[in-house]
Amino acid sequence: MTFEDWFKQLTAIATAKGFLNAGDPVRWQEEFDKGLTPQQAWDGDWDLY
């Protein structure tokens, strides 16, 4: 999965929770690089928004 695809999934999670989007993609790159799923990243680091 590319980072773009991963971030689209993360954005879908964020909008489902009432956020306008998932925030700055650069801030989420580290979570992607760690191999976390979008859901794992959101559950652990939602404060990155």
N, CA, C and O atoms as CSV, one atom per row, in Angstrom:
chain,resi,resn,atom,element,x,y,z
A,1,MET,N,N,0.851,-1.175,0.000
A,1,MET,CA,C,0.000,0.000,0.000
A,1,MET,C,C,0.898,1.239,0.000
A,1,MET,O,O,1.889,1.311,0.726
A,2,THR,N,N,0.529,2.185,-0.815
A,2,THR,CA,C,1.284,3.437,-0.849
A,2,THR,C,C,0.847,4.333,0.302
A,2,THR,O,O,-0.203,4.122,0.909
A,3,PHE,N,N,1.663,5.326,0.588
A,3,PHE,CA,C,1.284,6.273,1.632
A,3,PHE,C,C,0.004,7.009,1.247
A,3,PHE,O,O,-0.825,7.295,2.111
A,4,GLU,N,N,-0.167,7.318,-0.031
A,4,GLU,CA,C,-1.392,8.006,-0.473
A,4,GLU,C,C,-2.627,7.179,-0.154
A,4,GLU,O,O,-3.611,7.708,0.362
A,5,ASP,N,N,-2.584,5.879,-0.458
A,5,ASP,CA,C,-3.713,4.994,-0.150
A,5,ASP,C,C,-3.939,4.902,1.356
A,5,ASP,O,O,-5.073,4.958,1.831
A,6,TRP,N,N,-2.855,4.762,2.090
A,6,TRP,CA,C,-2.921,4.669,3.551
A,6,TRP,C,C,-3.561,5.923,4.123
A,6,TRP,O,O,-4.426,5.845,4.995
A,7,PHE,N,N,-3.128,7.091,3.623
A,7,PHE,CA,C,-3.646,8.352,4.142
A,7,PHE,C,C,-5.117,8.544,3.774
A,7,PHE,O,O,-5.865,9.145,4.545
A,8,LYS,N,N,-5.541,8.053,2.626
A,8,LYS,CA,C,-6.965,8.104,2.258
A,8,LYS,C,C,-7.791,7.305,3.263
A,8,LYS,O,O,-8.864,7.743,3.678
A,9,GLN,N,N,-7.292,6.137,3.651
A,9,GLN,CA,C,-7.999,5.331,4.650
A,9,GLN,C,C,-8.023,6.048,5.996
A,9,GLN,O,O,-9.043,6.050,6.685
A,10,LEU,N,N,-6.919,6.647,6.363
A,10,LEU,CA,C,-6.853,7.399,7.617
A,10,LEU,C,C,-7.838,8.567,7.594
A,10,LEU,O,O,-8.505,8.841,8.592
A,11,THR,N,N,-7.924,9.242,6.472
A,11,THR,CA,C,-8.857,10.362,6.331
A,11,THR,C,C,-10.298,9.886,6.468
A,11,THR,O,O,-11.121,10.568,7.078
A,12,ALA,N,N,-10.608,8.724,5.907
A,12,ALA,CA,C,-11.955,8.168,6.039
A,12,ALA,C,C,-12.283,7.890,7.506
A,12,ALA,O,O,-13.405,8.139,7.948
A,13,ILE,N,N,-11.324,7.382,8.252
A,13,ILE,CA,C,-11.515,7.141,9.685
A,13,ILE,C,C,-11.758,8.467,10.403
A,13,ILE,O,O,-12.668,8.583,11.224
A,14,ALA,N,N,-10.941,9.456,10.086
A,14,ALA,CA,C,-11.055,10.766,10.739
A,14,ALA,C,C,-12.408,11.412,10.465
A,14,ALA,O,O,-13.047,11.926,11.382
A,15,THR,N,N,-12.844,11.389,9.217
A,15,THR,CA,C,-14.121,12.030,8.891
A,15,THR,C,C,-15.291,11.275,9.512
A,15,THR,O,O,-16.293,11.886,9.885
A,16,ALA,N,N,-15.175,9.963,9.626
A,16,ALA,CA,C,-16.229,9.181,10.278
A,16,ALA,C,C,-16.345,9.539,11.761
A,16,ALA,O,O,-17.404,9.370,12.364
A,17,LYS,N,N,-15.258,10.031,12.338
A,17,LYS,CA,C,-15.260,10.423,13.754
A,17,LYS,C,C,-15.616,11.892,13.945
A,17,LYS,O,O,-15.607,12.394,15.069
A,18,GLY,N,N,-15.932,12.587,12.844
A,18,GLY,CA,C,-16.380,13.967,12.949
A,18,GLY,C,C,-15.338,15.027,12.648
A,18,GLY,O,O,-15.628,16.220,12.738
A,19,PHE,N,N,-14.131,14.614,12.292
A,19,PHE,CA,C,-13.097,15.578,11.923
A,19,PHE,C,C,-13.271,15.971,10.460
A,19,PHE,O,O,-13.847,15.212,9.681
A,20,LEU,N,N,-12.783,17.140,10.085
A,20,LEU,CA,C,-12.858,17.572,8.689
A,20,LEU,C,C,-11.921,16.762,7.806
A,20,LEU,O,O,-12.230,16.494,6.645
A,21,ASN,N,N,-10.776,16.374,8.357
A,21,ASN,CA,C,-9.799,15.559,7.639
A,21,ASN,C,C,-8.846,14.957,8.670
A,21,ASN,O,O,-9.080,15.058,9.874
A,22,ALA,N,N,-7.785,14.339,8.195
A,22,ALA,CA,C,-6.846,13.694,9.118
A,22,ALA,C,C,-5.672,14.589,9.495
A,22,ALA,O,O,-4.755,14.153,10.191
A,23,GLY,N,N,-5.698,15.820,9.045
A,23,GLY,CA,C,-4.610,16.727,9.380
A,23,GLY,C,C,-3.483,16.679,8.364
A,23,GLY,O,O,-3.679,16.273,7.219
A,24,ASP,N,N,-2.325,17.091,8.788
A,24,ASP,CA,C,-1.157,17.207,7.922
A,24,ASP,C,C,-0.556,15.829,7.626
A,24,ASP,O,O,-0.133,15.135,8.550
A,25,PRO,N,N,-0.511,15.426,6.355
A,25,PRO,CA,C,0.050,14.109,6.025
A,25,PRO,C,C,1.483,13.919,6.512
A,25,PRO,O,O,1.862,12.810,6.888
A,26,VAL,N,N,2.272,14.968,6.512
A,26,VAL,CA,C,3.671,14.862,6.942
A,26,VAL,C,C,3.759,14.351,8.377
A,26,VAL,O,O,4.675,13.603,8.719
A,27,ARG,N,N,2.820,14.750,9.200
A,27,ARG,CA,C,2.844,14.336,10.609
A,27,ARG,C,C,2.495,12.858,10.778
A,27,ARG,O,O,2.788,12.273,11.821
A,28,TRP,N,N,1.880,12.253,9.775
A,28,TRP,CA,C,1.490,10.847,9.852
A,28,TRP,C,C,2.490,9.911,9.174
A,28,TRP,O,O,2.382,8.692,9.308
A,29,GLN,N,N,3.441,10.458,8.462
A,29,GLN,CA,C,4.396,9.629,7.714
A,29,GLN,C,C,5.126,8.637,8.617
A,29,GLN,O,O,5.345,7.492,8.222
A,30,GLU,N,N,5.499,9.054,9.806
A,30,GLU,CA,C,6.226,8.166,10.720
A,30,GLU,C,C,5.384,6.950,11.099
A,30,GLU,O,O,5.906,5.841,11.207
A,31,GLU,N,N,4.094,7.156,11.298
A,31,GLU,CA,C,3.215,6.030,11.642
A,31,GLU,C,C,3.152,5.038,10.482
A,31,GLU,O,O,3.176,3.824,10.686
A,32,PHE,N,N,3.073,5.568,9.272
A,32,PHE,CA,C,3.074,4.722,8.078
A,32,PHE,C,C,4.386,3.945,7.989
A,32,PHE,O,O,4.389,2.742,7.729
A,33,ASP,N,N,5.500,4.643,8.209
A,33,ASP,CA,C,6.819,4.018,8.134
A,33,ASP,C,C,7.003,2.924,9.180
A,33,ASP,O,O,7.759,1.979,8.957
A,34,LYS,N,N,6.326,3.038,10.311
A,34,LYS,CA,C,6.395,2.013,11.360
A,34,LYS,C,C,5.627,0.754,10.976
A,34,LYS,O,O,5.767,-0.283,11.624
A,35,GLY,N,N,4.810,0.842,9.917
A,35,GLY,CA,C,4.037,-0.313,9.488
A,35,GLY,C,C,2.676,-0.414,10.147
A,35,GLY,O,O,2.013,-1.447,10.050
A,36,LEU,N,N,2.253,0.644,10.816
A,36,LEU,CA,C,0.939,0.627,11.447
A,36,LEU,C,C,-0.158,0.732,10.394
A,36,LEU,O,O,0.029,1.358,9.351
A,37,THR,N,N,-1.289,0.123,10.673
A,37,THR,CA,C,-2.448,0.322,9.813
A,37,THR,C,C,-3.007,1.712,10.103
A,37,THR,O,O,-2.700,2.296,11.142
A,38,PRO,N,N,-3.824,2.247,9.198
A,38,PRO,CA,C,-4.433,3.542,9.489
A,38,PRO,C,C,-5.220,3.529,10.805
A,38,PRO,O,O,-5.185,4.502,11.558
A,39,GLN,N,N,-5.926,2.433,11.079
A,39,GLN,CA,C,-6.700,2.356,12.319
A,39,GLN,C,C,-5.785,2.353,13.535
A,39,GLN,O,O,-6.071,3.028,14.524
A,40,GLN,N,N,-4.690,1.604,13.476
A,40,GLN,CA,C,-3.741,1.580,14.592
A,40,GLN,C,C,-3.136,2.959,14.815
A,40,GLN,O,O,-2.975,3.397,15.954
A,41,ALA,N,N,-2.805,3.634,13.734
A,41,ALA,CA,C,-2.231,4.979,13.849
A,41,ALA,C,C,-3.240,5.934,14.466
A,41,ALA,O,O,-2.890,6.731,15.336
A,42,TRP,N,N,-4.482,5.862,14.025
A,42,TRP,CA,C,-5.514,6.756,14.551
A,42,TRP,C,C,-5.760,6.471,16.026
A,42,TRP,O,O,-5.855,7.398,16.831
A,43,ASP,N,N,-5.863,5.211,16.380
A,43,ASP,CA,C,-6.136,4.845,17.773
A,43,ASP,C,C,-5.014,5.284,18.708
A,43,ASP,O,O,-5.268,5.626,19.863
A,44,GLY,N,N,-3.787,5.276,18.221
A,44,GLY,CA,C,-2.657,5.601,19.077
A,44,GLY,C,C,-2.259,7.059,19.075
A,44,GLY,O,O,-1.702,7.552,20.056
A,45,ASP,N,N,-2.540,7.766,17.974
A,45,ASP,CA,C,-2.003,9.115,17.833
A,45,ASP,C,C,-3.018,10.120,17.299
A,45,ASP,O,O,-2.659,10.986,16.502
A,46,TRP,N,N,-4.248,10.024,17.710
A,46,TRP,CA,C,-5.248,10.958,17.186
A,46,TRP,C,C,-4.923,12.396,17.543
A,46,TRP,O,O,-5.424,13.322,16.904
A,47,ASP,N,N,-4.093,12.594,18.550
A,47,ASP,CA,C,-3.734,13.952,18.951
A,47,ASP,C,C,-2.786,14.631,17.957
A,47,ASP,O,O,-2.493,15.817,18.110
A,48,LEU,N,N,-2.309,13.915,16.956
A,48,LEU,CA,C,-1.481,14.533,15.922
A,48,LEU,C,C,-2.284,15.484,15.049
A,48,LEU,O,O,-1.719,16.317,14.341
A,49,TYR,N,N,-3.592,15.356,15.104
A,49,TYR,CA,C,-4.446,16.228,14.305
A,49,TYR,C,C,-4.213,17.642,14.733
A,49,TYR,O,O,-4.830,18.560,14.193
